[in-house]
């Protein structure tokens, strides 16, 4: 749909107001320093930072690994079911304020089971928060279990088996953590097992890794979505394939800049992805660490990239619904609400 008549001055409010889905968000990456210190005190965990301010000052990342080092330190405060509940509910409340109507949330059980936290504690705590947020805030959500790619495939297979008693509480599996040196092929067997179980499959690829990692995620892991995928533009044939097959890309603008994938937001390739007809979406990745939740990502991208206007905002929100694993009846309702929001703003702008 064409909403180019909507002026740029109306965009910030429209971006915040429009309904949207978030499809690329690591729940451990929503731990704000205030909550990290509160949980550390509650659980008697000693942190290597003197204060919340000192922790925030450490958020000067040079690449993905420098971020992951702090990310795993922050996760060390998560020990009990209540901790996982508190973390997830805080994110879902923030997402609901951003007019996120549906969130598909990544979680990393190996980050916790390697510290002796039972997988049941993780999944039950997160699931309780999601049910309460749906009842009280009206936001729907689902869990996607991610494997840490710097660990072995045997560890991933064991994690999947440990999670199967809670199969009804997650909808899919993903692949995250350090991309360099850990190609998708490394996890062929565990993804085949997940597909046999009827789980949805997604994978991080083409953030720091080359376009070949995206191709392997599609051809070997047979994923339904590519998380990040921004380096696809280095291969015109791959871009054409992604457009033709309607493979969604869950793009995270602020994360890409914070981790030096792009030197500035003005250099981000989100407009090029849309121009190529790709099913790109906007997401927050690890919002507590990268400077913003989903609306912050939208506003920052649209402020820095003049090629993006109201029509692109509508397309990105529409893509988020289309790319979600929600059922069609929910998607139809969200699409209708999106159209109504834009039509109303267009009328007022005439």
N, C-alpha and C positions, 0 to 999 in steps of 0.2 A: 504494500500500500504506500501511497505517496503522501507524505505530510510535510513537504518542503515549505509550505506556506507558514508553518509554525516558526516564529522568529527565534534566533539563537538566545535572545534574552530570556526566553521561556524554558530553555533546555534544562538548567540545573534543577528547577522545581519539578519539571516533568520526569526527569531521570529518577528523582527520589520517589516520586508518587507512583510511577507505573508499576503494575504487578510484574513479578519476575521469578524465575527459579534460579537457585544456585546449585551448580553441579560439580564444582571443584573446590572443595574446602576441607582441610584437614582439621579435625576437631581439636587435636592437641595443639595446633597452631593458632587456636583462639584463646589460649591462656594468656590473659593480660598480666603484666607484672604484679598488679595489686592482688589478683587471685593467686598467682604463684606464691607470693609471700604469705598470704593468708593460709593457704594449704600447707606450706612448709611449717608454719607455726603450729597449725593444728596437728600435724603428723610428726613433729620433731625432726624435720629434715633440715640439715645445714646446707645453705646455698653458698656458692663461690662468689656472691655479690653482696656488698654491704647494704644496699638499699634498692628500692624500686627504680630510683633515678639512675643508679649505677648499672642496673640491668638494661635499662632502655639505652644508655650510652653505648652498650656493647652491640647494639643492633646496627653495626656498620659492616655489612657483609661485602665480600669481594667475589664470592661465587656460591654455588649451592652448598658445598661442603662446609664453608665457614658458617653458614646459617644452621646447618644440621647439627653442628657441635653445640650451639646454644639451645637449639630446639630440644635435643635429647636431655640436656641438663634441666630445662624447664619441666619436662615430663616426669622428672624424678620425684616430684611432689605428689603424683597421682598414685595413691595406694589403696584406697577404699572405695566401695560402691558410691558413697556419698560424694566423693571427690569427682568421679566421672559424671554423676548427676549434676553437680554444681557447674562444672565446666560446660556441659552440653546445654543446660537450661540458659545459662548466661548468653551463649552464642545464639540460641534460638530466639530469645527475647530481643536481642539486637537485630537479628535478621528480620523478625516480624516488624520491627520499627522501620526497617528499610523496604517494607512492602514485598519481602520475599514470601511467596505463598507456598513454596515447596523447596526443600533442601535435600540433596543427596550427599550424605556426609561420609567422608573417608575417616577410618580409624585404623591405627597401627597396633594390633595386639602384641606383636613381637617386641615392641618398645617396652611393654609392660610385663609380659610373661618372662622375658629375660631377667627382669628384676624380682621375679618371684610372685608377681601379682597374678592370680588366677584369671583365665580368660573369661570365666563366668562373671567375675567382679566388673570387668570392663564392659561387657555386652549388656549386662543387666542394668548397670548404672546409667549407661547411655540411653537404653531403651525406655527406662522409667522417665527420664527427662523428656524424651520425644513424645511419649504419651501425654504427659502433663502439659507440654507446650501445645499440643494439638487441642486438648480440651480447653485450655485457658486462653490461648493466643490465636487459635485457628490456623496455625501453620502446620502443614503436613511435612513429613520427613522420612527418610529411609537411610539405612546404613550400608556402606560398602567397605568390606574388609580388605585392607591393603597389605601386600607382602613387601618386606624391606629387601630391595634388590641387591644390597651389599652383602646380605646373608645368603646361605645356600638354598638351592631348590628343595633339598631334603628338609630344611627347616620350614620352608613355606608349606610343603606337603603335610608336615606334622601339625603346623598351625591350623591348616584347613580341617584336618581330622579332629583336632581339639574343639573347633568351633561348631562342628556338625550337630551336637545336641541343641544348639541355639540357631539352627538353620532358618527357622521361621522369623528370626529377628534381624536378618540381613539379606539384602537382595542381590548382592554381587560381590565380585572381587576386583581388586586393582593392583597396580604395581607402582611403588614410589621409592623415595630415598635416592641415593647417589646414582645418577644415570651413567656417567662416564665409566667405561670399562665393564658395564653390566648390561649387555644387550638383551632384548626381549627373549631371544632363543634360549637363554639360560633357564627360562621358566615354562618351557613348552609343556612339560608333563602336568604341572600343577594347574595350568590353565585348561588343559584338556579335561582334567578331573572336574574342575569347576563347571565347565560346559556340560559334562555328563550329568551333573547334579541340577542342571537347569538354572544356574546362576548367571546373571549378567556379567559381562567381562569388559573391563576398561584398562588402560595402561598409560602411564606417563611416558611420553616419547617426543623427541624433537624440541626439547627445552635447551639442554646443553648438548644432547646427543644429535647425531646427523640425521638427515632424511631417511637413511637406511634403517634407522631404529623405528621410524614410523611404519615403514614398509614391513618390517619384521613383526611389529605388533599386529598389523592387519593380517599378514599371511601366515604367520606361525601361531600367534596367540589367538587370532581371529576375533579381535576386540570389536566392540560396537561403538566405542568412542575413543578419541585420542585426547589425553589430558596434556595441555599446552599445545604442542604441534606447530609452534610458530616458525620453526626452521624448515617447514615443508616448502616454503617459497624458493628454497635453493634448488628444487627439482621441479621444473615446469610440468613434467609428466605426472609427478605425484600430486601436484595441485589439481590437475585435470581429473585425476582418479578420485581424489577426495570430493571434488565437486560433483562428479558423475554419480558416485556411490552414496552421496549425501552423508558422509561420515562427519559427525560433529567434532569440533575442536573446543575444548574448555579452556579458554584463554584467560590469563591472569595478569592484567597490565601492570599494576603496581609491583607485583612480585617480579615480573620480568625486568623492570627497571632497578629494583632493589638488589637483585642478584646479578646485575650487569649483563643480562641477555641483550638489552638495548641500553645505550648510553644515556638516553633521556626518553621521556614519554613522547616528545615530539618526533622521535625516530621510530616509534612503535609501528609495526606493520598491520595493525588491526584494520585500517581502511583497505589495504591491499587484499587482505583475506576476504573481506566482504565483497569487494569489487570482483574477485575471482569466483564469486558464487558459493563460497564455503559456508557451512553451517557453524559459524563462529558464535561463541557465547562469552559473556564477561562474568568473571568470578573473582573471589578474594584470596584463594589459596591458603595462606597462613596469616590472617588479618592482624593478629596482635603483633606480629613481627615485621610486617611489610607496609604498615602505615595506613591501613584502611580496610573497612568492610566493603560489601559489594557496591553500595551506593557511592562510596569514596572512589572506587575503581572506575565506575561510570563517569562521575563528574571529572576526575582527573584526566581521563582519556579524551573526553569531549572538549575540555578546555584547551588541551594541548594539540588537538588534531582538528583543524578547521574543516577537513573533508567530512567529518562526522556531523550529521544534523538529525532532525527529528525522525526522518525516514529510516536512518540507520539505527536509531534508538529503538524504534518499533521493531525492526528486523532482529536486532539482538535479543530483545525480550521474547519475541515470537520463537526465535531459535531455541531459547532456553526451555521453553515448554515442549517444542517438538523433539528436542534431544533428550528429554527426561525419560525415565523409565516408569512414569506414572501411567495410569490407565487412561484410555481415550476420553472417557466421560469427564474426568478432571481436567484434562488438557483443553477440551472444548470450552469448559466453563472459564478457565483462565484466559484463553484466547479472546473470548467474548468480553471479559472485563478489560483486557488490554485495549481492544478496539474501541470500547466505550470511552476509556480514559483519553485516548488520542483524539477521538472525534470531538469530545467536549472541549479539549484545549484548542483544537483547530477552529471550532466555532467561535470561541472567545477571542481568538487571535485575528479574526477577519476584520 
